[in-house]
């Protein structure tokens, strides 16, 4: 099992960061490099507790699908999504949001197990951990830029948020 832990400090209200982090539309725009798009389940708006979305994206030149469900939710502190179907043997992504020194600290804990047993473990350590870390860091940077500017309004104007 591989675990990636990241912290991103964002100069914006926690509620706004929390909601933008679970926005299907914002997620698609923060992962433009992989062409990520929602193709089933909740395809727009904010993902909520027990809701599912299927993402399609291109990773390692292969079009892949990942079906996830939001399995835990405490607004605006925490949410968790878990893979139901997809390229990993298992995957869980915990998103925590805390206020520190007047800013929001968004903490990701991304845990996954690659398929294919020992070969998968080798791939985790040689390629996948670094790849997934960069992917999440890149997504978080774009999310930070969106929420610290006025861009967040495009995604949350019609939603209930601060």
N, C-alpha and C positions, 0 to 999 in steps of 0.2 A: 504494500500500500504506500502511495506517495501522498504527502501533505504539503500544500503550499499555503503560507500565511503572509498576507500583505496588509499594510496599513497605508491609507491615503488620507491626508489632511486636507479638508475642503473648507473654504471660507464661505459658508452658507448655512442656513438653518437646517437642523437635523431632519425635520419633517420633509423638507424639499428634497434633500439628498436621498432619503429613504424612498420617497415616491418615484423619483427619477430613476433610481437603481432598479425598480421593478416595472418600469415602463417598457412595454414590448416595442413601441416605436423608437424610443431612445436607444434601446439595446441594438436594434437593427442598424441604427446610424453609428453606434460606437464600434461596431464590428464590420465596418464596410470593407476592410481588406480581405475578409473571407466570404463576402457576399451573403452574410447571415441574414436569413429571413424566416419569419413565422409562417408555417405552411398548414398548420392544423391546431385545433384547440383555440385558446385565446390568441387572436391574431393582431389585436390592437388594444390600446389602453393599458391599464394597470393590472398586473397579475395578482390575484388574491389567494387566500388560503384554499387549499384543495383544488385549485384550478391547474390545468395542464396546458402546455404549449409544446409543439413540435417544431424544432429549429432545423433548417437545412443550411449547410455551409460547406465551403470547400477548404479542406485541410489536407496538407501534403498532396495536393493536386487531385484529391479524391472528394467527390460530393458525398457528404455524410448527413445523416439525420440523427437528431438527439431529442427524445421525448422526455420532458421533465414535468414534475408536479411540485407545487409549493406545499411543503409538508408541515411547516411551522411558520407562525406569523404573530408578531407582537408589534403593532404600530406605535411609534416609529423607531423601535429599538432593534428588532431582529426579524429576519426571515431566512428560511432554508428551502432550497430546492434540491430534489433528488432525481437522478436519472431513472426512468422506467424502462426505456429502450434506447439503445445507442451503441456507440463504438467502444465504450468501456465495459469492463466486467461489472463495475459499480462506480458511482460518482455521487458525491454529496457536496453541496456548496452552501456554507453558512455565511450570512451577511450580517454584521453587527455594526451598530451606529451609536456612538457616544459623543457627548459634548465635552470638549476639553479646551480650556482657555478661550472660550467663546467661538470655537470652530468645531466642525463635525469631523470626527475620526471614523472613517469607514474601514472596517476590518473584514477582510475576506479570509475564510478558511476553506480551501478547496482540497478535497480528499478524493482520490480515485485509485482504482485498481485496473491495470491494463488486462486485456484478455490474453490468452495463450500461455498461461502458466509462467514457467521460468523464462521463456523468451519474452513474454510481456513485461516481467520484472526488469529484465535487462533493458528493454526499450524505455521503460519508465525512467531509469537512471541515466541512460545515455542520451535520450532525446526528449521524451514527453514532459518531464518536469520543467526543463528549460523552456520548451515551446509553450506550455500552458502558462507558466509564469509570465512570459513576455506578452502572451495574448491577454491575460487578465490585467497586467500593468497597462498595456495600451488602451484597453477598454476603460479602465479607471481614469486614465489621463484625459481621455475625451469626455467622459462623464463629468470630471472635475471642471474642465473648461466650459462645458454646457451649463452647469449649475452655478458657476461663479460669474457667468455673464447673463444676459437676458434670454439666451437661447432656450433655457428650461421652460419658458412660457409657451413655446410651441408644443410641448409635450404635456404640460400639466394645467394649462389654462382652463380646460373644461373639467378637470378632475378636482376632487377635494384635497387640497394641500395648503400649506402656508405660503 
